[in-house]
Amino acid sequence: MVTYERPDAYVEERLVTYADVVPTSGTTTTDYLTGAQADARYQQLGQPVHLALPVSQGPALTVQTDTDSKPRVQITPDGGLGLGTGTDDPDVTLRRLGPALLGTDGSLSQGGHTVLDVSQVGVAGGLATLGTDGKLTASQLPSTAGGNSSNPNATLQATKGYHVPSSWGEFWRPKRDAAGAAAGKATVAVLGGAAAAGFPASKLRAKGWSGVLTSTLQAAYGDGGSGYYPSLLGPHGILGYSNTTGWTSELISETGTWTIGGHMAGPGWGYLHSSTPNDSLTFSARGTSVTIYTLGADGQHAQWSYSIDGAAAVTVTDTATSGLAVIATKITGLAVGTHTVKITHTGTNTKYLAVCGVAGENATGVVLNNFARRYAVAAEYLPTLKLPWNGGPSYPADVVIYAVSLDDVINGGDADAWARNVRQHLSNIRDGGSATGATDIVIVLPHIGTADTATFCYQDFVDRAHALARTYNAAVIDLWALGRNSWNYWSSLSYWGDPANPGTAGTDAFFMSDAGHSYVAGVINALLSS
């Protein structure tokens, strides 16, 4: 066998050239590389063509397999084609043919010859993942019946309702995979309105789409903890709902008189404050560490205490030097599991204790922080005291899910003003403070249902969302498009809810049932797990 070598090249395999073969039926000598041609190809690429030929460089060389059982070709994580095993004789020959194509049957071919068969997953020219094992895989989509993968011959990029840039996930996926290997933590932040906050699912945390998504991700990639729990996930936050039996176990408990703060500051929905000694709030948090977020309360330096699982109270004096500055009090070294966190005002009645919320986290796994709020609109995330704490540099995430709030649309908001507000928020996430842009972004457009029958302006928000996506290399999930732009279609699937009976199917104009929330979680998970 003639060996193709160059003194300055690292040659791991031998290249089969024209001198080594007897042309078979249907081929000519010009179909195969001569030694001179191989050398010219090396000169052009500056690397041995048989070691790693990027698919993007064409006209490409096509892999023609032989008949033995040894490995023939691998696609490496950096996109190169590796030929042979590195120790045996080459198991491939190279032919000069046309460009590479990803077929609808899941095969990678060049010039009509199959290069790599990946029929297990099916690639239709869309989003594919090159694994560390050299396998080419494609993401599957949720079925219309509730979030299970059912369409192996479609990929996100090529499917109605999804816009996924080819480089999306460059920050999220490595963190997610490290979390799955118990080698790190991956953080998700959810921003949005009532649906993102869980209304009106049978359980706001567990059955809302954010909660279902959390459970799914943590089952696959590890439990990173309960995440952020806002102080308004209690009597103040559910005001107006009469049938909330299923929510009882999830709500924080209050003793004394607490009031919703009048300033826009800190992470999440807002905050509760009290100036009465012995008033308390009790949270549930899962993780080996717990962080309590309070505010400087206009520099009044309130004194308070916390108790974990009924243990002796620990006194804290807020020492913020500026009004409404966020103070994070972190307690570490806790046992694995769920903890009861009681926060009590222990100062004088002239000092305010302001509590934003409590977060529970583990050292590894996926943690999702839900900063969504009932009735939220885009502008409410913008105040200087709030902006960096909702997916921004003060409370960053590896992926931010920006769920467009229906309140921005149905209240007659202007799409251009909305886009300017969202852009300010996304700009802060990517470049505020010490941020260096290492956050992937997903914009989720809700199914508008029958809520936009007065101004008929929702398409303007959809248009602006796609413009923002192009600006920030963000993915877009359009639930309205996935739902065929049809209230009736989702109604036939029991996705619309009944706010008077949380979780059950009904005929609401835009609120979802448990089934609807589960479907949305499946749609978003298909992207985050791709």
MARLO-907572 format. One record per residue (C-alpha): residue number from 1; residue in three letters; x, z, y. Coordinates in pm, 1 decimal, decimal comma. Layout:
MARLO-907572
 num residu     east       up    north
 NUM    ALA        X        Z        Y
...
//
This chain:
MARLO-907572
 num residu     east       up    north
   1    MET      0,0      0,0      0,0
   2    VAL    125,5    -89,1    345,3
   3    THR    144,3    217,1    567,7
   4    TYR     77,5    192,1    937,5
   5    GLU    318,6    420,7   1120,1
   6    ARG    468,2    467,4   1461,4
   7    PRO    764,5    697,9   1526,6
   8    ASP    591,1    861,9   1821,4
   9    ALA    253,6    905,9   1651,3
  10    TYR    128,0   1195,5   1445,6
  11    VAL      5,0   1010,6   1138,0
  12    GLU   -203,7   1221,0    905,5
  13    GLU   -352,5    933,4    707,1
  14    ARG   -250,1    585,6    613,0
  15    LEU   -441,1    298,9    768,3
  16    VAL   -566,8     28,6    534,7
  17    THR   -470,3   -304,7    682,6
  18    TYR   -521,1   -668,3    586,5
  19    ALA   -207,6   -664,2    374,2
  20    ASP   -358,1   -402,4    142,1
  21    VAL   -685,2   -565,4     46,0
  22    VAL   -827,4   -863,0   -130,1
  23    PRO  -1132,9   -973,3     68,2
  24    THR  -1455,8   -925,1   -121,1
  25    SER  -1745,7  -1162,7   -127,8
  26    GLY  -1901,0  -1207,4    213,7
  27    THR  -1591,5  -1109,8    412,0
  28    THR  -1299,9  -1300,2    555,5
  29    THR   -946,0  -1200,3    628,3
  30    THR  -1028,7  -1180,2    995,2
  31    ASP  -1273,0   -894,9    927,4
  32    TYR   -984,0   -661,6    850,4
  33    LEU   -709,1   -523,5   1067,0
  34    THR   -363,4   -662,8   1044,6
  35    GLY    -71,1   -431,7   1104,2
  36    ALA    -16,2   -596,2   1443,2
  37    GLN   -379,4   -544,6   1536,8
  38    ALA   -367,9   -180,5   1435,4
  39    ASP    -53,6   -136,9   1642,2
  40    ALA   -218,1   -306,4   1940,7
  41    ARG   -518,8    -81,9   1902,9
  42    TYR   -289,7    220,4   1901,6
  43    GLN   -121,4     97,6   2217,3
  44    GLN   -460,1     56,5   2383,5
  45    LEU   -595,8    397,6   2289,7
  46    GLY   -272,0    590,9   2296,0
  47    GLN   -359,4    759,1   1967,7
  48    PRO   -375,6    673,2   1595,2
  49    VAL   -705,0    491,3   1556,9
  50    HIS   -762,7    628,7   1208,5
  51    LEU   -749,3    995,8   1316,6
  52    ALA  -1008,2   1026,5   1591,9
  53    LEU  -1182,0    724,0   1731,0
  54    PRO  -1438,8    837,0   1991,8
  55    VAL  -1774,3    668,7   1937,7
  56    SER  -1788,9    602,3   2312,1
  57    GLN  -1487,8    366,1   2296,5
  58    GLY  -1586,4     14,7   2200,7
  59    PRO  -1597,7   -237,7   2072,0
  60    ALA  -1576,2     25,4   1803,1
  61    LEU  -1415,2     17,8   1461,9
  62    THR  -1671,1     66,6   1185,9
  63    VAL  -1618,9    279,8    877,1
  64    GLN  -1663,3     92,9    552,7
  65    THR  -1685,8    336,9    260,1
  66    ASP  -1533,8    297,2    -82,5
  67    THR  -1677,9    405,7   -419,1
  68    ASP  -1514,4    735,8   -505,9
  69    SER  -1656,0   1083,7   -435,7
  70    LYS  -1397,7   1203,3   -186,2
  71    PRO  -1498,0   1279,3    174,8
  72    ARG  -1496,3    965,2    383,8
  73    VAL  -1580,1   1046,5    744,8
  74    GLN  -1647,8   1345,2    965,9
  75    ILE  -1775,7   1369,1   1319,1
  76    THR  -1583,1   1649,4   1484,9
  77    PRO  -1725,5   1882,2   1754,1
  78    ASP  -1536,2   1689,7   2024,0
  79    GLY  -1704,8   1364,5   1922,7
  80    GLY  -1416,2   1205,8   1732,2
  81    LEU  -1438,0   1022,3   1400,3
  82    GLY  -1200,8   1174,2   1146,9
  83    LEU  -1123,8    963,2    841,8
  84    GLY  -1031,9   1094,7    498,7
  85    THR   -940,2   1448,2    398,0
  86    GLY   -593,5   1469,4    549,8
  87    THR   -423,8   1512,3    210,7
  88    ASP   -549,2   1225,0     -6,6
  89    ASP   -528,3    849,3     29,6
  90    PRO   -766,1    709,9    290,5
  91    ASP  -1124,1    693,7    170,2
  92    VAL  -1225,2    438,0    429,8
  93    THR  -1128,1    100,7    563,2
  94    LEU  -1169,9     -0,7    924,9
  95    ARG  -1349,4   -320,5   1026,9
  96    ARG  -1382,1   -465,5   1372,0
  97    LEU  -1755,9   -478,8   1437,1
  98    GLY  -2009,7   -400,2   1706,3
  99    PRO  -2108,8    -84,2   1897,4
 100    ALA  -2244,7    227,4   1729,2
 101    LEU  -2619,3    281,4   1700,7
 102    LEU  -2823,9    589,9   1617,3
 103    GLY  -3108,0    462,7   1403,3
 104    THR  -3461,1    596,3   1376,8
 105    ASP  -3394,9    661,8   1008,4
 106    GLY  -3121,8    907,4   1098,6
 107    SER  -2821,1    687,6   1031,1
 108    LEU  -2519,8    609,3   1244,9
 109    SER  -2429,6    241,7   1207,5
 110    GLN  -2200,1    -18,8   1355,8
 111    GLY  -2238,4   -393,2   1323,0
 112    GLY  -2510,2   -353,5   1063,0
 113    HIS  -2302,2   -126,9    837,2
 114    THR  -2397,0    237,8    781,9
 115    VAL  -2129,2    473,0    905,2
 116    LEU  -2289,7    814,2    857,7
 117    ASP  -2619,1    903,8    694,6
 118    VAL  -2795,4   1199,2    852,7
 119    SER  -3140,9   1131,6    714,3
 120    GLN  -3200,7   1503,9    670,4
 121    VAL  -3274,8   1536,4   1038,8
 122    GLY  -3348,7   1196,9   1185,5
 123    VAL  -3197,3   1084,8   1513,7
 124    ALA  -3394,5    857,5   1744,4
 125    GLY  -3146,1    810,0   2022,5
 126    GLY  -3205,5   1153,0   2167,3
 127    LEU  -3050,8   1497,7   2161,1
 128    ALA  -2812,7   1565,3   1872,0
 129    THR  -2569,7   1845,9   1798,1
 130    LEU  -2222,9   1812,1   1646,8
 131    GLY  -2164,0   2124,8   1442,0
 132    THR  -1837,0   2294,4   1356,8
 133    ASP  -1888,3   2176,4   1000,0
 134    GLY  -1875,9   1814,9   1116,6
 135    LYS  -2246,9   1752,1   1060,0
 136    LEU  -2463,7   1564,4   1304,2
 137    THR  -2799,0   1739,9   1344,7
 138    ALA  -3104,1   1677,3   1559,5
 139    SER  -3344,5   1927,5   1707,5
 140    GLN  -3697,1   1942,0   1573,9
 141    LEU  -4009,4   1981,8   1780,8
 142    PRO  -4293,9   2231,8   1739,1
 143    SER  -4613,8   2104,0   1588,3
 144    THR  -4929,5   2090,4   1795,2
 145    ALA  -5075,7   2362,2   1575,6
 146    GLY  -4862,4   2646,8   1698,9
 147    GLY  -4487,8   2625,4   1719,2
 148    ASN  -4347,8   2538,3   1377,0
 149    SER  -4096,0   2255,2   1339,8
 150    SER  -4279,2   1960,4   1188,7
 151    ASN  -4141,2   1634,6   1326,0
 152    PRO  -3793,9   1569,2   1184,3
 153    ASN  -3773,0   1211,7   1308,6
 154    ALA  -3803,6   1293,8   1678,3
 155    THR  -3568,4   1461,6   1920,6
 156    LEU  -3629,9   1643,4   2245,4
 157    GLN  -3486,7   1382,2   2475,3
 158    ALA  -3696,3   1104,7   2329,3
 159    THR  -4024,3   1292,7   2323,3
 160    LYS  -4314,2   1316,1   2565,1
 161    GLY  -4308,4   1628,7   2778,5
 162    TYR  -3933,8   1693,4   2752,4
 163    HIS  -3652,0   1596,0   2984,5
 164    VAL  -3319,2   1722,4   2854,3
 165    PRO  -2992,4   1602,2   3012,2
 166    SER  -2723,4   1526,7   2756,3
 167    SER  -2496,2   1803,8   2888,4
 168    TRP  -2768,2   2066,1   2910,9
 169    GLY  -2689,1   2387,5   2721,4
 170    GLU  -2314,0   2388,6   2785,7
 171    PHE  -2328,1   2755,0   2891,2
 172    TRP  -2621,8   2884,6   2687,9
 173    ARG  -2535,6   2742,1   2345,3
 174    PRO  -2186,4   2896,3   2307,0
 175    LYS  -2322,0   3235,9   2412,1
 176    ARG  -2619,1   3199,6   2177,2
 177    ASP  -2398,1   3106,4   1883,5
 178    ALA  -2159,7   3395,2   1954,4
 179    ALA  -2459,3   3628,9   1962,5
 180    GLY  -2572,7   3491,4   1627,9
 181    ALA  -2229,3   3570,3   1484,6
 182    ALA  -2247,3   3926,7   1625,5
 183    ALA  -1953,2   3834,8   1848,4
 184    GLY  -2122,8   3857,0   2185,9
 185    LYS  -2444,0   3876,0   2382,9
 186    ALA  -2658,9   3594,5   2521,6
 187    THR  -2891,4   3663,2   2813,6
 188    VAL  -3216,9   3488,7   2903,5
 189    ALA  -3400,8   3542,4   3233,2
 190    VAL  -3767,1   3448,0   3273,8
 191    LEU  -3913,7   3390,0   3620,5
 192    GLY  -4271,6   3302,1   3698,8
 193    GLY  -4629,7   3412,0   3740,3
 194    ALA  -4906,5   3564,5   3530,9
 195    ALA  -4860,8   3355,4   3215,3
 196    ALA  -4486,5   3425,1   3204,9
 197    ALA  -4565,3   3795,1   3250,9
 198    GLY  -4791,9   3782,1   2943,1
 199    PHE  -5141,6   3765,3   3094,1
 200    PRO  -5389,4   3770,9   2932,3
 201    ALA  -5246,4   3792,5   2579,8
 202    SER  -5365,9   4068,9   2348,5
 203    LYS  -5029,7   4239,3   2407,4
 204    LEU  -4851,4   4157,8   2730,7
 205    ARG  -4501,7   4206,2   2589,7
 206    ALA  -4540,7   4117,8   2223,0
 207    LYS  -4796,5   3834,7   2233,3
 208    GLY  -4722,8   3670,2   2567,6
 209    TRP  -4505,8   3361,8   2527,9
 210    SER  -4202,0   3542,8   2666,7
 211    GLY  -4237,3   3816,4   2406,0
 212    VAL  -4294,8   3573,5   2119,0
 213    LEU  -3989,4   3377,0   2233,4
 214    THR  -3784,8   3697,8   2240,4
 215    SER  -3882,3   3786,4   1884,5
 216    THR  -3802,8   3436,1   1759,3
 217    LEU  -3462,1   3418,6   1926,4
 218    GLN  -3366,2   3769,5   1818,1
 219    ALA  -3465,4   3699,4   1457,5
 220    ALA  -3230,1   3400,1   1459,4
 221    TYR  -2942,8   3523,3   1677,8
 222    GLY  -2955,1   3902,2   1675,3
 223    ASP  -3135,8   4178,9   1860,7
 224    GLY  -2982,7   4224,1   2204,9
 225    GLY  -3235,5   4491,8   2301,7
 226    SER  -3570,2   4516,0   2475,0
 227    GLY  -3439,6   4383,7   2804,9
 228    TYR  -3577,4   4458,4   3148,5
 229    TYR  -3903,8   4655,4   3166,8
 230    PRO  -4059,6   4657,2   3516,7
 231    SER  -4215,9   4968,6   3664,9
 232    LEU  -4530,1   4772,3   3744,1
 233    LEU  -4599,8   4714,1   3374,4
 234    GLY  -4850,5   4997,6   3398,7
 235    PRO  -5177,8   5090,0   3569,6
 236    HIS  -5076,7   4919,4   3894,8
 237    GLY  -4980,2   4593,1   3727,8
 238    ILE  -5300,2   4549,9   3521,5
 239    LEU  -5541,8   4650,7   3797,2
 240    GLY  -5858,9   4444,6   3767,5
 241    TYR  -5858,9   4405,4   3389,6
 242    SER  -6128,8   4606,2   3214,4
 243    ASN  -6050,7   4541,7   2846,5
 244    THR  -5686,0   4641,9   2802,8
 245    THR  -5700,4   4837,4   2477,1
 246    GLY  -5427,0   4631,8   2315,5
 247    TRP  -5190,8   4689,7   2606,0
 248    THR  -5189,4   5069,7   2592,5
 249    SER  -4883,2   5107,4   2370,6
 250    GLU  -4679,8   4875,8   2594,6
 251    LEU  -4756,7   5023,6   2934,1
 252    ILE  -4540,5   5274,0   3113,7
 253    SER  -4708,5   5607,6   3183,1
 254    GLU  -4735,5   5772,2   3523,8
 255    THR  -4788,5   6132,4   3628,8
 256    GLY  -4862,4   6211,9   3990,4
 257    THR  -4918,7   5961,2   4267,1
 258    TRP  -4713,8   5642,0   4272,8
 259    THR  -4748,3   5354,3   4517,3
 260    ILE  -4636,2   4991,6   4501,4
 261    GLY  -4347,3   4943,5   4741,9
 262    GLY  -4407,7   4742,2   5054,1
 263    HIS  -4068,2   4567,5   5056,7
 264    MET  -3949,1   4279,8   4840,3
 265    ALA  -3640,7   4427,1   4678,3
 266    GLY  -3471,2   4458,5   4340,6
 267    PRO  -3527,5   4297,0   4000,7
 268    GLY  -3868,4   4206,8   3865,3
 269    TRP  -4216,6   4235,8   4004,2
 270    GLY  -4146,1   4502,5   4263,4
 271    TYR  -4115,8   4879,4   4247,5
 272    LEU  -4311,5   5204,0   4252,0
 273    HIS  -4223,6   5492,6   4482,5
 274    SER  -4322,9   5855,8   4523,6
 275    SER  -4216,7   6137,6   4755,1
 276    THR  -4381,0   6412,6   4548,2
 277    PRO  -4160,4   6642,8   4337,1
 278    ASN  -4229,9   6638,8   3962,0
 279    ASP  -4399,0   6298,1   3970,9
 280    SER  -4267,3   6100,9   3672,8
 281    LEU  -4257,8   5761,8   3503,1
 282    THR  -4199,3   5716,6   3128,8
 283    PHE  -4060,2   5394,6   2980,6
 284    SER  -3981,9   5266,7   2632,2
 285    ALA  -3645,9   5091,3   2589,9
 286    ARG  -3466,2   4957,4   2281,8
 287    GLY  -3088,3   4947,5   2271,9
 288    THR  -2768,3   5147,6   2252,2
 289    SER  -2757,4   5153,9   2632,3
 290    VAL  -3025,9   5208,1   2894,4
 291    THR  -2998,7   5113,4   3262,5
 292    ILE  -3235,1   5260,1   3522,5
 293    TYR  -3278,7   5053,0   3839,7
 294    THR  -3372,5   5246,6   4152,8
 295    LEU  -3356,7   5173,2   4525,1
 296    GLY  -3176,0   5354,0   4802,6
 297    ALA  -3519,5   5408,1   4963,0
 298    ASP  -3401,2   5345,6   5317,4
 299    GLY  -3094,8   5560,9   5268,9
 300    GLN  -3292,7   5879,3   5203,9
 301    HIS  -3082,1   5966,0   4897,0
 302    ALA  -3362,5   6093,6   4676,2
 303    GLN  -3274,5   6328,9   4393,5
 304    TRP  -3419,6   6262,3   4052,0
 305    SER  -3349,5   6314,6   3681,5
 306    TYR  -3373,1   6124,0   3357,4
 307    SER  -3434,4   6246,7   3005,1
 308    ILE  -3372,5   6037,0   2692,9
 309    ASP  -3591,4   6111,7   2389,4
 310    GLY  -3684,0   6454,8   2522,8
 311    ALA  -3325,3   6573,0   2565,4
 312    ALA  -3215,2   6789,6   2856,4
 313    ALA  -3269,6   6622,4   3191,1
 314    VAL  -2970,3   6481,0   3377,7
 315    THR  -2984,6   6504,9   3756,7
 316    VAL  -2899,4   6201,7   3970,1
 317    THR  -2868,0   6172,7   4346,8
 318    ASP  -2893,8   5820,9   4481,2
 319    THR  -2607,1   5757,4   4718,1
 320    ALA  -2687,1   5413,9   4855,2
 321    THR  -2543,6   5368,5   5201,8
 322    SER  -2793,9   5099,9   5301,7
 323    GLY  -3169,2   5097,8   5283,7
 324    LEU  -3328,4   4954,5   4967,1
 325    ALA  -2994,8   4879,4   4801,4
 326    VAL  -3032,3   4855,6   4424,5
 327    ILE  -2868,0   5135,3   4224,4
 328    ALA  -2805,8   5085,6   3852,8
 329    THR  -2767,3   5407,9   3652,7
 330    LYS  -2641,9   5319,2   3304,0
 331    ILE  -2657,1   5553,6   3003,0
 332    THR  -2443,6   5443,8   2704,8
 333    GLY  -2366,7   5567,3   2355,3
 334    LEU  -2729,6   5588,1   2241,2
 335    ALA  -2835,9   5552,0   1881,2
 336    VAL  -2961,5   5214,5   1762,1
 337    GLY  -3337,1   5188,0   1811,4
 338    THR  -3612,0   5255,6   2063,1
 339    HIS  -3586,0   5535,7   2316,0
 340    THR  -3824,6   5717,4   2547,2
 341    VAL  -3691,6   5732,0   2902,1
 342    LYS  -3856,5   5978,1   3142,2
 343    ILE  -3771,7   5959,2   3512,9
 344    THR  -3874,7   6250,8   3734,7
 345    HIS  -3863,5   6312,8   4111,2
 346    THR  -3667,3   6637,9   4154,3
 347    GLY  -3599,7   6629,0   4527,6
 348    THR  -3800,0   6736,5   4830,6
 349    ASN  -4126,4   6585,3   4944,4
 350    THR  -3955,7   6414,6   5235,8
 351    LYS  -3745,0   6190,9   5012,8
 352    TYR  -3872,2   5884,2   4830,8
 353    LEU  -3780,7   5796,1   4473,3
 354    ALA  -3821,9   5419,3   4426,0
 355    VAL  -3805,1   5284,6   4068,2
 356    CYS  -3778,9   4911,2   3989,1
 357    GLY  -3756,6   4933,9   3611,1
 358    VAL  -3554,8   5016,1   3300,8
 359    ALA  -3355,3   4788,0   3068,9
 360    GLY  -3246,3   4846,7   2709,0
 361    GLU  -2957,4   4648,6   2559,4
 362    ASN  -2738,7   4627,7   2252,2
 363    ALA  -2377,7   4508,6   2251,5
 364    THR  -2457,0   4182,6   2070,1
 365    GLY  -2754,2   3954,3   2014,4
 366    VAL  -3001,1   3787,1   2248,6
 367    VAL  -3161,0   3986,7   2529,8
 368    LEU  -3444,6   3849,0   2741,9
 369    ASN  -3516,0   3995,2   3085,4
 370    ASN  -3865,2   3913,5   3205,3
 371    PHE  -3877,1   3916,3   3585,8
 372    ALA  -4215,6   3741,1   3602,9
 373    ARG  -4503,0   3888,9   3796,6
 374    ARG  -4878,2   3849,5   3811,3
 375    TYR  -4981,1   3644,9   4118,3
 376    ALA  -4615,3   3556,1   4188,6
 377    VAL  -4531,5   3255,6   4403,3
 378    ALA  -4192,2   3094,1   4457,6
 379    ALA  -4142,0   3237,9   4805,4
 380    GLU  -4158,1   3595,2   4673,0
 381    TYR  -3824,2   3557,1   4497,5
 382    LEU  -3642,7   3463,1   4817,7
 383    PRO  -3599,0   3782,8   5024,7
 384    THR  -3231,4   3876,2   5048,7
 385    LEU  -3292,2   4210,6   4877,4
 386    LYS  -3459,4   4042,0   4577,9
 387    LEU  -3298,8   3700,1   4534,2
 388    PRO  -2971,9   3795,6   4357,4
 389    TRP  -3148,3   4033,5   4118,3
 390    ASN  -3372,5   3777,1   3948,3
 391    GLY  -3136,2   3561,1   3744,9
 392    GLY  -2883,7   3560,0   4029,2
 393    PRO  -2532,5   3701,4   4046,2
 394    SER  -2641,1   4067,7   4060,2
 395    TYR  -2832,5   4033,4   3730,5
 396    PRO  -2709,1   3703,7   3581,2
 397    ALA  -2822,7   3512,7   3274,0
 398    ASP  -2682,5   3239,4   3050,5
 399    VAL  -3011,2   3049,2   3075,2
 400    VAL  -3286,6   3090,1   3334,7
 401    ILE  -3639,4   2980,2   3244,9
 402    TYR  -3820,5   2905,5   3570,2
 403    ALA  -4189,6   2891,5   3479,3
 404    VAL  -4382,9   2731,0   3764,8
 405    SER  -4657,0   2969,1   3877,3
 406    LEU  -5007,8   2828,7   3889,7
 407    ASP  -5065,3   3038,6   4200,5
 408    ASP  -4830,4   2807,2   4389,8
 409    VAL  -5057,6   2515,8   4300,5
 410    ILE  -5414,5   2646,2   4299,0
 411    ASN  -5377,0   2829,4   4630,6
 412    GLY  -5321,9   2498,2   4804,4
 413    GLY  -4946,4   2535,4   4849,0
 414    ASP  -4741,8   2245,6   4980,3
 415    ALA  -4520,0   2084,8   4715,0
 416    ASP  -4231,9   2023,1   4954,5
 417    ALA  -4233,6   2384,1   5075,5
 418    TRP  -4247,0   2499,8   4713,8
 419    ALA  -3949,9   2279,3   4623,4
 420    ARG  -3747,2   2416,8   4914,3
 421    ASN  -3817,1   2772,5   4797,8
 422    VAL  -3725,6   2697,2   4437,4
 423    ARG  -3410,7   2518,2   4543,4
 424    GLN  -3297,8   2826,3   4738,2
 425    HIS  -3352,0   3038,5   4429,5
 426    LEU  -3171,3   2799,5   4196,1
 427    SER  -2886,9   2765,6   4447,0
 428    ASN  -2844,7   3143,0   4447,0
 429    ILE  -2845,7   3149,1   4066,5
 430    ARG  -2572,7   2885,9   4052,6
 431    ASP  -2363,5   2971,5   4357,6
 432    GLY  -2473,9   3300,4   4513,9
 433    GLY  -2226,2   3586,8   4545,6
 434    SER  -1963,7   3553,5   4271,6
 435    ALA  -2164,5   3304,0   4061,7
 436    THR  -1969,5   2999,4   3941,9
 437    GLY  -2255,0   2783,3   3817,6
 438    ALA  -2231,3   2896,6   3454,5
 439    THR  -2607,8   2917,0   3399,7
 440    ASP  -2829,7   2661,5   3229,1
 441    ILE  -3174,8   2614,4   3382,4
 442    VAL  -3509,3   2522,7   3226,3
 443    ILE  -3808,5   2440,2   3445,8
 444    VAL  -4139,8   2490,3   3264,3
 445    LEU  -4441,2   2311,8   3409,9
 446    PRO  -4769,7   2473,1   3301,9
 447    HIS  -5073,3   2296,5   3164,6
 448    ILE  -5286,9   2284,1   3477,9
 449    GLY  -5611,8   2291,8   3280,1
 450    THR  -5902,3   2248,3   3521,4
 451    ALA  -5745,6   2456,6   3798,7
 452    ASP  -5647,0   2163,0   4019,5
 453    THR  -5979,4   1993,1   4084,4
 454    ALA  -5996,2   2060,6   4457,8
 455    THR  -5675,6   1915,4   4603,2
 456    PHE  -5553,4   1716,9   4298,9
 457    CYS  -5193,9   1778,3   4405,9
 458    TYR  -5033,6   1904,3   4085,1
 459    GLN  -4853,8   1573,9   4026,9
 460    ASP  -4661,9   1642,0   4348,9
 461    PHE  -4524,3   1964,3   4199,5
 462    VAL  -4433,0   1777,2   3880,2
 463    ASP  -4247,2   1518,1   4087,0
 464    ARG  -4058,4   1784,5   4284,3
 465    ALA  -3971,4   1971,1   3964,4
 466    HIS  -3806,0   1661,0   3819,5
 467    ALA  -3613,2   1609,0   4143,0
 468    LEU  -3487,1   1967,8   4119,3
 469    ALA  -3397,2   1908,5   3755,4
 470    ARG  -3183,8   1608,5   3847,6
 471    THR  -3015,2   1812,5   4119,8
 472    TYR  -2931,8   2108,4   3894,3
 473    ASN  -2890,8   1928,0   3560,1
 474    ALA  -3187,4   2133,2   3442,1
 475    ALA  -3414,2   2067,8   3147,5
 476    VAL  -3785,3   2020,6   3211,5
 477    ILE  -4065,3   2110,9   2970,7
 478    ASP  -4397,5   1968,3   3088,3
 479    LEU  -4678,0   2148,3   2905,5
 480    TRP  -4940,2   1938,1   3082,8
 481    ALA  -4788,4   1620,6   2938,4
 482    LEU  -4749,7   1781,4   2595,4
 483    GLY  -5117,1   1879,5   2621,3
 484    ARG  -5214,6   1515,6   2686,7
 485    ASN  -5309,2   1611,8   3044,6
 486    SER  -5633,4   1727,4   2887,3
 487    TRP  -5812,3   2061,8   2912,7
 488    ASN  -6040,4   1944,8   2631,2
 489    TYR  -5747,8   1880,2   2398,5
 490    TRP  -5608,6   2231,0   2436,3
 491    SER  -5959,4   2368,9   2404,9
 492    SER  -5992,8   2195,6   2066,6
 493    LEU  -5678,6   2384,3   1959,2
 494    SER  -5813,8   2719,9   2088,9
 495    TYR  -5524,7   2748,2   2336,6
 496    TRP  -5738,7   2854,0   2633,0
 497    GLY  -5817,2   3222,2   2664,8
 498    ASP  -6084,8   3467,0   2772,7
 499    PRO  -5945,7   3713,3   3032,1
 500    ALA  -6230,4   3955,9   2961,9
 501    ASN  -6112,0   3974,1   2598,6
 502    PRO  -5733,3   3933,5   2610,0
 503    GLY  -5584,7   3724,3   2331,5
 504    THR  -5904,9   3561,7   2211,9
 505    ALA  -5991,8   3195,2   2249,9
 506    GLY  -6224,0   3110,7   2535,0
 507    THR  -6302,0   2858,7   2802,9
 508    ASP  -6084,9   2973,7   3092,2
 509    ALA  -5964,9   2710,7   3336,8
 510    PHE  -5593,8   2788,3   3288,1
 511    PHE  -5530,0   3127,4   3122,5
 512    MET  -5411,8   3101,9   2761,3
 513    SER  -5511,3   3275,6   2439,1
 514    ASP  -5262,0   3427,1   2193,9
 515    ALA  -5256,1   3089,3   2018,2
 516    GLY  -5169,4   2916,7   2346,6
 517    HIS  -4892,7   3165,0   2424,1
 518    SER  -4753,3   3120,0   2071,7
 519    TYR  -4749,0   2743,0   2114,6
 520    VAL  -4562,7   2764,1   2446,5
 521    ALA  -4306,5   2999,4   2291,1
 522    GLY  -4249,9   2747,8   2011,6
 523    VAL  -4202,7   2460,7   2256,3
 524    ILE  -3941,8   2653,4   2458,5
 525    ASN  -3770,2   2784,2   2145,6
 526    ALA  -3727,4   2427,7   2018,3
 527    LEU  -3503,5   2362,9   2317,3
 528    LEU  -3318,5   2695,7   2321,8
 529    SER  -3246,8   2671,9   1948,2
 530    SER  -3139,8   2305,7   1957,8
//
